[in-house]
Amino acid sequence: MSAGGPKTRPQVPEGKSRFLTTTQKTIVEGAFHVGYTTTWESFQKEVPYSTPKKP
């Protein structure tokens, strides 16, 4: 285990894919791990509802 020295973590580059972006969070004192933030981009189109024609 490490002594009570300063907490450091290697910087990880931002991960990008077609609909997903992952970024590394900053170190929070007292937290067990650093963690990552995941951002999803919408890949579905939302179309306003219109009532169908009556037969």
N, C-alpha and C positions, 0 to 999 in steps of 0.2 A: 504494500500500500504506500501511497505517497505521503510525505510529511505535510505539514501545514503550509506549504509554499503557495505561491499564486497559481490560480487555475488558468491553464492555457489550453487551447484546442486549435488544431490546424484549421485554417480557413478552407472551406470547401466551395468550389465554384458553383454558381447557380445552375441547377439542372433544368433543361428545357426539352420538352417533347411537343408533339402536335397540339395537345389540349391541356398540358399539365406543366406547371412551373414549380420547382421546389427550391426554397431558400433556407439557409441555416439561421437559426435564432441566435441571439446573443446569450452569453453566459449569465445566469441569474444566480446570485449568491444563495446557497442553501438548497439548490435544485440538484437532483440526482444526475440528470443528463441535460444536454443542451437542447436537442430536438430540432425539428424542421417545420417550416410552414409550407403547406401545399395549397396551390391556387389552381382551380379548375376553370378552363374557359368553356363557355357554352358551345356545344356542337349541334344543338337542335334548334330549329327555327320555331318561334312561337307565332302562330297565325290566329288572329282574332276569330272567335266563333261566329258563324252565320247560320241561321236556321236553314235546313234543307228545303228544297221545293216540295210542295204537296203534290201528290200524284193526281 
